[in-house]
Amino acid sequence: MDQKEVLYKAIKTYGFNAQLDMCIEEMSELTKEICKKKRGKDNRMEIIEEMADVYIMLEQLKFICDVSHEEIQEAAKLKVERLSRRLEEKC
């Protein structure tokens, strides 16, 4: 199975709500590792692993919420442009 098929199968097997809960859990685990990093822990590998978990869950969230890659890219582009304007105003 390719990645897309695996993600679809996980959603079908465990259900929407379980995968939404898993998405929240994985984001929480990443948050925990970020907090550790802020306290000075050398946890680069843990952060990478948690980022990968969040990435996988976000891909499932795209399927669950019927969101395309292009929609996310467009939203991200607009947010980066807004950030750029805010940064220019501060300088």
Distance bins in CASP14 RR format, pairs under 12 A and 6 or more apart:
PFRMAT RR
TARGET T0000
AUTHOR 0000-0000-0000
RMODE 2
METHOD distances of the structure
MODEL  1
1 7 0 0 0 0 1 0 0 0 0 0 0
1 8 0 0 0 0 1 0 0 0 0 0 0
1 9 1 0 0 1 0 0 0 0 0 0 0
1 10 0 0 0 0 0 1 0 0 0 0 0
2 8 0 0 0 0 1 0 0 0 0 0 0
2 9 0 0 0 0 0 1 0 0 0 0 0
3 9 0 0 0 0 0 1 0 0 0 0 0
3 10 0 0 0 0 0 1 0 0 0 0 0
3 55 0 0 0 0 0 1 0 0 0 0 0
3 56 0 0 0 0 1 0 0 0 0 0 0
3 59 1 0 0 1 0 0 0 0 0 0 0
3 60 0 0 0 0 0 1 0 0 0 0 0
3 63 0 0 0 0 0 1 0 0 0 0 0
4 10 0 0 0 0 0 1 0 0 0 0 0
4 11 0 0 0 0 0 1 0 0 0 0 0
4 56 0 0 0 0 0 1 0 0 0 0 0
4 59 0 0 0 0 1 0 0 0 0 0 0
4 60 0 0 0 0 0 1 0 0 0 0 0
4 62 0 0 0 0 0 1 0 0 0 0 0
4 63 0 0 0 0 1 0 0 0 0 0 0
4 69 0 0 0 0 0 1 0 0 0 0 0
5 11 0 0 0 0 0 1 0 0 0 0 0
5 12 0 0 0 0 0 1 0 0 0 0 0
5 13 0 0 0 0 0 1 0 0 0 0 0
5 63 0 0 0 0 0 1 0 0 0 0 0
6 12 0 0 0 0 0 1 0 0 0 0 0
6 13 0 0 0 0 0 1 0 0 0 0 0
6 56 0 0 0 0 1 0 0 0 0 0 0
6 59 0 0 0 0 1 0 0 0 0 0 0
6 60 0 0 0 0 1 0 0 0 0 0 0
6 63 0 0 0 0 0 1 0 0 0 0 0
7 13 0 0 0 0 0 1 0 0 0 0 0
7 14 0 0 0 0 0 1 0 0 0 0 0
7 19 0 0 0 0 1 0 0 0 0 0 0
7 22 0 0 0 0 0 1 0 0 0 0 0
7 23 0 0 0 0 0 1 0 0 0 0 0
7 55 0 0 0 0 0 1 0 0 0 0 0
7 56 1 0 0 1 0 0 0 0 0 0 0
7 57 0 0 0 0 1 0 0 0 0 0 0
7 58 0 0 0 0 0 1 0 0 0 0 0
7 59 1 0 1 0 0 0 0 0 0 0 0
7 60 1 0 1 0 0 0 0 0 0 0 0
7 61 0 0 0 0 1 0 0 0 0 0 0
7 62 0 0 0 0 1 0 0 0 0 0 0
7 63 1 0 0 1 0 0 0 0 0 0 0
7 64 0 0 0 0 1 0 0 0 0 0 0
8 14 0 0 0 0 0 1 0 0 0 0 0
8 15 0 0 0 0 0 1 0 0 0 0 0
8 16 0 0 0 0 0 1 0 0 0 0 0
8 19 0 0 0 0 0 1 0 0 0 0 0
8 59 0 0 0 0 0 1 0 0 0 0 0
8 60 0 0 0 0 1 0 0 0 0 0 0
8 62 0 0 0 0 0 1 0 0 0 0 0
8 63 1 0 0 1 0 0 0 0 0 0 0
8 64 0 0 0 0 0 1 0 0 0 0 0
9 15 0 0 0 0 0 1 0 0 0 0 0
9 19 0 0 0 0 0 1 0 0 0 0 0
9 60 0 0 0 0 0 1 0 0 0 0 0
9 63 0 0 0 0 0 1 0 0 0 0 0
10 16 0 0 0 0 0 1 0 0 0 0 0
10 18 0 0 0 0 1 0 0 0 0 0 0
10 19 1 0 0 1 0 0 0 0 0 0 0
10 22 0 0 0 0 1 0 0 0 0 0 0
10 23 0 0 0 0 0 1 0 0 0 0 0
10 56 0 0 0 0 1 0 0 0 0 0 0
10 57 0 0 0 0 1 0 0 0 0 0 0
10 59 0 0 0 0 0 1 0 0 0 0 0
10 60 1 0 0 1 0 0 0 0 0 0 0
10 61 0 0 0 0 0 1 0 0 0 0 0
10 63 0 0 0 0 1 0 0 0 0 0 0
10 64 0 0 0 0 0 1 0 0 0 0 0
11 17 0 0 0 0 0 1 0 0 0 0 0
11 18 0 0 0 0 1 0 0 0 0 0 0
11 19 1 0 1 0 0 0 0 0 0 0 0
11 20 0 0 0 0 1 0 0 0 0 0 0
11 22 0 0 0 0 0 1 0 0 0 0 0
11 23 0 0 0 0 0 1 0 0 0 0 0
11 56 0 0 0 0 0 1 0 0 0 0 0
11 57 0 0 0 0 0 1 0 0 0 0 0
11 59 0 0 0 0 0 1 0 0 0 0 0
11 60 1 0 1 0 0 0 0 0 0 0 0
11 61 0 0 0 0 1 0 0 0 0 0 0
11 62 0 0 0 0 0 1 0 0 0 0 0
11 63 1 0 0 1 0 0 0 0 0 0 0
11 64 1 0 0 1 0 0 0 0 0 0 0
11 65 0 0 0 0 0 1 0 0 0 0 0
11 66 0 0 0 0 0 1 0 0 0 0 0
12 18 0 0 0 0 0 1 0 0 0 0 0
12 19 0 0 0 0 1 0 0 0 0 0 0
12 60 0 0 0 0 0 1 0 0 0 0 0
12 63 0 0 0 0 0 1 0 0 0 0 0
12 64 0 0 0 0 0 1 0 0 0 0 0
13 19 0 0 0 0 1 0 0 0 0 0 0
13 22 0 0 0 0 0 1 0 0 0 0 0
13 60 0 0 0 0 0 1 0 0 0 0 0
14 20 0 0 0 0 0 1 0 0 0 0 0
14 21 0 0 0 0 1 0 0 0 0 0 0
14 22 1 0 0 1 0 0 0 0 0 0 0
14 23 0 0 0 0 0 1 0 0 0 0 0
14 57 0 0 0 0 0 1 0 0 0 0 0
14 60 0 0 0 0 1 0 0 0 0 0 0
14 64 0 0 0 0 0 1 0 0 0 0 0
15 21 0 0 0 0 1 0 0 0 0 0 0
15 22 0 0 0 0 1 0 0 0 0 0 0
15 60 0 0 0 0 0 1 0 0 0 0 0
15 63 0 0 0 0 0 1 0 0 0 0 0
15 64 0 0 0 0 1 0 0 0 0 0 0
16 22 0 0 0 0 0 1 0 0 0 0 0
16 23 0 0 0 0 0 1 0 0 0 0 0
16 60 0 0 0 0 1 0 0 0 0 0 0
16 61 0 0 0 0 1 0 0 0 0 0 0
16 63 0 0 0 0 1 0 0 0 0 0 0
16 64 1 0 1 0 0 0 0 0 0 0 0
16 65 0 0 0 0 1 0 0 0 0 0 0
16 66 0 0 0 0 0 1 0 0 0 0 0
17 23 0 0 0 0 0 1 0 0 0 0 0
17 24 0 0 0 0 0 1 0 0 0 0 0
17 64 0 0 0 0 1 0 0 0 0 0 0
18 24 0 0 0 0 0 1 0 0 0 0 0
18 25 0 0 0 0 0 1 0 0 0 0 0
18 57 0 0 0 0 0 1 0 0 0 0 0
18 60 0 0 0 0 0 1 0 0 0 0 0
18 64 0 0 0 0 0 1 0 0 0 0 0
19 25 0 0 0 0 0 1 0 0 0 0 0
19 26 0 0 0 0 0 1 0 0 0 0 0
19 56 0 0 0 0 0 1 0 0 0 0 0
19 57 1 0 0 1 0 0 0 0 0 0 0
19 58 0 0 0 0 0 1 0 0 0 0 0
19 59 0 0 0 0 0 1 0 0 0 0 0
19 60 1 0 1 0 0 0 0 0 0 0 0
19 61 1 0 0 1 0 0 0 0 0 0 0
19 62 0 0 0 0 0 1 0 0 0 0 0
19 63 0 0 0 0 1 0 0 0 0 0 0
19 64 1 0 0 1 0 0 0 0 0 0 0
19 65 0 0 0 0 0 1 0 0 0 0 0
20 26 0 0 0 0 0 1 0 0 0 0 0
20 27 0 0 0 0 0 1 0 0 0 0 0
20 57 0 0 0 0 1 0 0 0 0 0 0
20 58 0 0 0 0 0 1 0 0 0 0 0
20 60 0 0 0 0 1 0 0 0 0 0 0
20 61 1 0 0 1 0 0 0 0 0 0 0
20 63 0 0 0 0 0 1 0 0 0 0 0
20 64 1 0 0 1 0 0 0 0 0 0 0
20 65 0 0 0 0 1 0 0 0 0 0 0
21 27 0 0 0 0 0 1 0 0 0 0 0
21 28 0 0 0 0 0 1 0 0 0 0 0
21 57 0 0 0 0 0 1 0 0 0 0 0
21 60 0 0 0 0 0 1 0 0 0 0 0
21 61 0 0 0 0 0 1 0 0 0 0 0
21 64 0 0 0 0 0 1 0 0 0 0 0
22 28 0 0 0 0 0 1 0 0 0 0 0
22 29 0 0 0 0 0 1 0 0 0 0 0
22 53 0 0 0 0 1 0 0 0 0 0 0
22 54 0 0 0 0 0 1 0 0 0 0 0
22 56 0 0 0 0 1 0 0 0 0 0 0
22 57 1 0 0 1 0 0 0 0 0 0 0
22 58 0 0 0 0 0 1 0 0 0 0 0
22 60 0 0 0 0 1 0 0 0 0 0 0
22 61 0 0 0 0 1 0 0 0 0 0 0
22 64 0 0 0 0 0 1 0 0 0 0 0
23 29 0 0 0 0 0 1 0 0 0 0 0
23 30 0 0 0 0 0 1 0 0 0 0 0
23 53 0 0 0 0 1 0 0 0 0 0 0
23 54 1 0 0 1 0 0 0 0 0 0 0
23 55 0 0 0 0 0 1 0 0 0 0 0
23 56 0 0 0 0 1 0 0 0 0 0 0
23 57 1 1 0 0 0 0 0 0 0 0 0
23 58 1 0 0 1 0 0 0 0 0 0 0
23 59 0 0 0 0 1 0 0 0 0 0 0
23 60 1 0 0 1 0 0 0 0 0 0 0
23 61 1 0 1 0 0 0 0 0 0 0 0
23 62 0 0 0 0 0 1 0 0 0 0 0
23 63 0 0 0 0 0 1 0 0 0 0 0
23 64 0 0 0 0 1 0 0 0 0 0 0
23 65 0 0 0 0 0 1 0 0 0 0 0
24 30 0 0 0 0 0 1 0 0 0 0 0
24 31 0 0 0 0 0 1 0 0 0 0 0
24 53 0 0 0 0 0 1 0 0 0 0 0
24 54 0 0 0 0 0 1 0 0 0 0 0
24 57 0 0 0 0 1 0 0 0 0 0 0
24 58 0 0 0 0 0 1 0 0 0 0 0
24 61 0 0 0 0 0 1 0 0 0 0 0
25 31 0 0 0 0 0 1 0 0 0 0 0
25 32 0 0 0 0 0 1 0 0 0 0 0
25 50 0 0 0 0 0 1 0 0 0 0 0
25 53 0 0 0 0 1 0 0 0 0 0 0
25 54 0 0 0 0 0 1 0 0 0 0 0
25 57 0 0 0 0 1 0 0 0 0 0 0
26 32 0 0 0 0 0 1 0 0 0 0 0
26 33 0 0 0 0 0 1 0 0 0 0 0
26 49 0 0 0 0 0 1 0 0 0 0 0
26 50 1 0 0 1 0 0 0 0 0 0 0
26 51 0 0 0 0 1 0 0 0 0 0 0
26 52 0 0 0 0 1 0 0 0 0 0 0
26 53 1 0 1 0 0 0 0 0 0 0 0
26 54 1 0 1 0 0 0 0 0 0 0 0
26 55 0 0 0 0 1 0 0 0 0 0 0
26 56 1 0 0 1 0 0 0 0 0 0 0
26 57 1 0 1 0 0 0 0 0 0 0 0
26 58 0 0 0 0 1 0 0 0 0 0 0
26 59 0 0 0 0 0 1 0 0 0 0 0
26 60 0 0 0 0 0 1 0 0 0 0 0
26 61 0 0 0 0 0 1 0 0 0 0 0
27 33 0 0 0 0 0 1 0 0 0 0 0
27 34 0 0 0 0 0 1 0 0 0 0 0
27 50 0 0 0 0 1 0 0 0 0 0 0
27 51 0 0 0 0 0 1 0 0 0 0 0
27 53 0 0 0 0 1 0 0 0 0 0 0
27 54 1 0 1 0 0 0 0 0 0 0 0
27 55 0 0 0 0 0 1 0 0 0 0 0
27 56 0 0 0 0 0 1 0 0 0 0 0
27 57 1 0 0 1 0 0 0 0 0 0 0
27 58 0 0 0 0 1 0 0 0 0 0 0
27 61 0 0 0 0 0 1 0 0 0 0 0
28 34 0 0 0 0 0 1 0 0 0 0 0
28 35 0 0 0 0 0 1 0 0 0 0 0
28 50 0 0 0 0 1 0 0 0 0 0 0
28 53 0 0 0 0 0 1 0 0 0 0 0
28 54 0 0 0 0 1 0 0 0 0 0 0
28 57 0 0 0 0 0 1 0 0 0 0 0
29 35 0 0 0 0 0 1 0 0 0 0 0
29 36 0 0 0 0 0 1 0 0 0 0 0
29 43 0 0 0 0 0 1 0 0 0 0 0
29 46 0 0 0 0 1 0 0 0 0 0 0
29 47 0 0 0 0 0 1 0 0 0 0 0
29 49 0 0 0 0 1 0 0 0 0 0 0
29 50 1 0 1 0 0 0 0 0 0 0 0
29 51 0 0 0 0 0 1 0 0 0 0 0
29 52 0 0 0 0 0 1 0 0 0 0 0
29 53 1 0 0 1 0 0 0 0 0 0 0
29 54 0 0 0 0 1 0 0 0 0 0 0
29 57 0 0 0 0 0 1 0 0 0 0 0
30 36 0 0 0 0 0 1 0 0 0 0 0
30 37 0 0 0 0 0 1 0 0 0 0 0
30 43 0 0 0 0 0 1 0 0 0 0 0
30 46 0 0 0 0 1 0 0 0 0 0 0
30 47 1 0 0 1 0 0 0 0 0 0 0
30 48 0 0 0 0 0 1 0 0 0 0 0
30 49 0 0 0 0 1 0 0 0 0 0 0
30 50 1 1 0 0 0 0 0 0 0 0 0
30 51 1 0 0 1 0 0 0 0 0 0 0
30 52 0 0 0 0 1 0 0 0 0 0 0
30 53 1 0 0 1 0 0 0 0 0 0 0
30 54 1 0 1 0 0 0 0 0 0 0 0
30 55 0 0 0 0 1 0 0 0 0 0 0
30 56 0 0 0 0 0 1 0 0 0 0 0
30 57 0 0 0 0 1 0 0 0 0 0 0
30 58 0 0 0 0 0 1 0 0 0 0 0
31 37 0 0 0 0 0 1 0 0 0 0 0
31 38 0 0 0 0 0 1 0 0 0 0 0
31 47 0 0 0 0 0 1 0 0 0 0 0
31 50 0 0 0 0 1 0 0 0 0 0 0
31 51 0 0 0 0 0 1 0 0 0 0 0
31 53 0 0 0 0 0 1 0 0 0 0 0
31 54 0 0 0 0 1 0 0 0 0 0 0
32 38 0 0 0 0 0 1 0 0 0 0 0
32 39 0 0 0 0 0 1 0 0 0 0 0
32 41 0 0 0 0 0 1 0 0 0 0 0
32 43 0 0 0 0 1 0 0 0 0 0 0
32 46 0 0 0 0 1 0 0 0 0 0 0
32 47 0 0 0 0 0 1 0 0 0 0 0
32 49 0 0 0 0 0 1 0 0 0 0 0
32 50 1 0 0 1 0 0 0 0 0 0 0
32 53 0 0 0 0 0 1 0 0 0 0 0
32 54 0 0 0 0 0 1 0 0 0 0 0
33 39 0 0 0 0 0 1 0 0 0 0 0
33 40 0 0 0 0 0 1 0 0 0 0 0
33 41 0 0 0 0 1 0 0 0 0 0 0
33 42 0 0 0 0 0 1 0 0 0 0 0
33 43 1 0 1 0 0 0 0 0 0 0 0
33 44 0 0 0 0 1 0 0 0 0 0 0
33 45 0 0 0 0 1 0 0 0 0 0 0
33 46 1 0 1 0 0 0 0 0 0 0 0
33 47 1 0 1 0 0 0 0 0 0 0 0
33 48 0 0 0 0 1 0 0 0 0 0 0
33 49 0 0 0 0 1 0 0 0 0 0 0
33 50 1 0 1 0 0 0 0 0 0 0 0
33 51 0 0 0 0 1 0 0 0 0 0 0
33 52 0 0 0 0 0 1 0 0 0 0 0
33 53 0 0 0 0 0 1 0 0 0 0 0
33 54 0 0 0 0 0 1 0 0 0 0 0
34 40 0 0 0 0 0 1 0 0 0 0 0
34 41 0 0 0 0 0 1 0 0 0 0 0
34 43 0 0 0 0 1 0 0 0 0 0 0
34 44 0 0 0 0 0 1 0 0 0 0 0
34 46 0 0 0 0 0 1 0 0 0 0 0
34 47 1 0 0 1 0 0 0 0 0 0 0
34 50 0 0 0 0 1 0 0 0 0 0 0
34 51 0 0 0 0 1 0 0 0 0 0 0
34 54 0 0 0 0 0 1 0 0 0 0 0
35 41 0 0 0 0 1 0 0 0 0 0 0
35 43 0 0 0 0 0 1 0 0 0 0 0
35 46 0 0 0 0 0 1 0 0 0 0 0
35 47 0 0 0 0 0 1 0 0 0 0 0
35 50 0 0 0 0 0 1 0 0 0 0 0
36 42 0 0 0 0 1 0 0 0 0 0 0
36 43 1 0 1 0 0 0 0 0 0 0 0
36 44 0 0 0 0 0 1 0 0 0 0 0
36 46 1 0 0 1 0 0 0 0 0 0 0
36 47 0 0 0 0 1 0 0 0 0 0 0
36 50 0 0 0 0 0 1 0 0 0 0 0
37 43 1 0 1 0 0 0 0 0 0 0 0
37 44 0 0 0 0 1 0 0 0 0 0 0
37 45 0 0 0 0 0 1 0 0 0 0 0
37 46 0 0 0 0 1 0 0 0 0 0 0
37 47 1 0 0 1 0 0 0 0 0 0 0
37 48 0 0 0 0 0 1 0 0 0 0 0
37 50 0 0 0 0 0 1 0 0 0 0 0
37 51 0 0 0 0 0 1 0 0 0 0 0
38 47 0 0 0 0 0 1 0 0 0 0 0
41 47 0 0 0 0 1 0 0 0 0 0 0
43 49 0 0 0 0 1 0 0 0 0 0 0
43 50 0 0 0 0 1 0 0 0 0 0 0
43 51 0 0 0 0 0 1 0 0 0 0 0
44 50 0 0 0 0 0 1 0 0 0 0 0
44 51 0 0 0 0 0 1 0 0 0 0 0
45 51 0 0 0 0 0 1 0 0 0 0 0
45 52 0 0 0 0 0 1 0 0 0 0 0
46 52 0 0 0 0 0 1 0 0 0 0 0
46 53 0 0 0 0 0 1 0 0 0 0 0
47 53 0 0 0 0 0 1 0 0 0 0 0
47 54 0 0 0 0 0 1 0 0 0 0 0
48 54 0 0 0 0 0 1 0 0 0 0 0
48 55 0 0 0 0 0 1 0 0 0 0 0
49 55 0 0 0 0 0 1 0 0 0 0 0
49 56 0 0 0 0 0 1 0 0 0 0 0
50 56 0 0 0 0 0 1 0 0 0 0 0
50 57 0 0 0 0 0 1 0 0 0 0 0
51 57 0 0 0 0 0 1 0 0 0 0 0
51 58 0 0 0 0 0 1 0 0 0 0 0
52 58 0 0 0 0 0 1 0 0 0 0 0
52 59 0 0 0 0 0 1 0 0 0 0 0
53 59 0 0 0 0 0 1 0 0 0 0 0
53 60 0 0 0 0 0 1 0 0 0 0 0
54 60 0 0 0 0 0 1 0 0 0 0 0
54 61 0 0 0 0 1 0 0 0 0 0 0
55 61 0 0 0 0 0 1 0 0 0 0 0
55 62 0 0 0 0 0 1 0 0 0 0 0
56 62 0 0 0 0 0 1 0 0 0 0 0
56 63 0 0 0 0 0 1 0 0 0 0 0
57 63 0 0 0 0 0 1 0 0 0 0 0
57 64 0 0 0 0 1 0 0 0 0 0 0
58 64 0 0 0 0 0 1 0 0 0 0 0
58 65 0 0 0 0 0 1 0 0 0 0 0
58 67 0 0 0 0 1 0 0 0 0 0 0
58 69 0 0 0 0 0 1 0 0 0 0 0
58 72 0 0 0 0 1 0 0 0 0 0 0
59 65 0 0 0 0 0 1 0 0 0 0 0
59 67 0 0 0 0 0 1 0 0 0 0 0
59 68 0 0 0 0 0 1 0 0 0 0 0
59 69 0 0 0 0 1 0 0 0 0 0 0
59 72 0 0 0 0 0 1 0 0 0 0 0
60 67 0 0 0 0 0 1 0 0 0 0 0
61 67 1 0 0 1 0 0 0 0 0 0 0
61 72 0 0 0 0 0 1 0 0 0 0 0
62 68 1 0 0 1 0 0 0 0 0 0 0
62 69 1 0 0 1 0 0 0 0 0 0 0
62 70 0 0 0 0 0 1 0 0 0 0 0
62 71 0 0 0 0 1 0 0 0 0 0 0
62 72 1 0 0 1 0 0 0 0 0 0 0
62 73 0 0 0 0 0 1 0 0 0 0 0
63 69 0 0 0 0 0 1 0 0 0 0 0
65 71 0 0 0 0 1 0 0 0 0 0 0
65 72 0 0 0 0 0 1 0 0 0 0 0
67 73 0 0 0 0 0 1 0 0 0 0 0
67 74 0 0 0 0 0 1 0 0 0 0 0
67 75 0 0 0 0 1 0 0 0 0 0 0
68 74 0 0 0 0 1 0 0 0 0 0 0
68 75 0 0 0 0 0 1 0 0 0 0 0
69 75 0 0 0 0 0 1 0 0 0 0 0
69 76 0 0 0 0 0 1 0 0 0 0 0
70 76 0 0 0 0 0 1 0 0 0 0 0
70 77 0 0 0 0 0 1 0 0 0 0 0
71 77 0 0 0 0 0 1 0 0 0 0 0
71 78 0 0 0 0 0 1 0 0 0 0 0
72 78 0 0 0 0 0 1 0 0 0 0 0
72 79 0 0 0 0 0 1 0 0 0 0 0
73 79 0 0 0 0 0 1 0 0 0 0 0
73 80 0 0 0 0 0 1 0 0 0 0 0
74 80 0 0 0 0 0 1 0 0 0 0 0
74 81 0 0 0 0 0 1 0 0 0 0 0
75 81 0 0 0 0 0 1 0 0 0 0 0
75 82 0 0 0 0 0 1 0 0 0 0 0
76 82 0 0 0 0 0 1 0 0 0 0 0
76 83 0 0 0 0 0 1 0 0 0 0 0
77 83 0 0 0 0 0 1 0 0 0 0 0
77 84 0 0 0 0 0 1 0 0 0 0 0
78 84 0 0 0 0 0 1 0 0 0 0 0
78 85 0 0 0 0 0 1 0 0 0 0 0
79 85 0 0 0 0 0 1 0 0 0 0 0
79 86 0 0 0 0 0 1 0 0 0 0 0
80 86 0 0 0 0 0 1 0 0 0 0 0
80 87 0 0 0 0 0 1 0 0 0 0 0
81 87 0 0 0 0 0 1 0 0 0 0 0
81 88 0 0 0 0 0 1 0 0 0 0 0
82 88 0 0 0 0 0 1 0 0 0 0 0
82 89 0 0 0 0 0 1 0 0 0 0 0
83 89 0 0 0 0 0 1 0 0 0 0 0
83 90 0 0 0 0 0 1 0 0 0 0 0
84 90 0 0 0 0 0 1 0 0 0 0 0
84 91 0 0 0 0 0 1 0 0 0 0 0
85 91 0 0 0 0 0 1 0 0 0 0 0
END
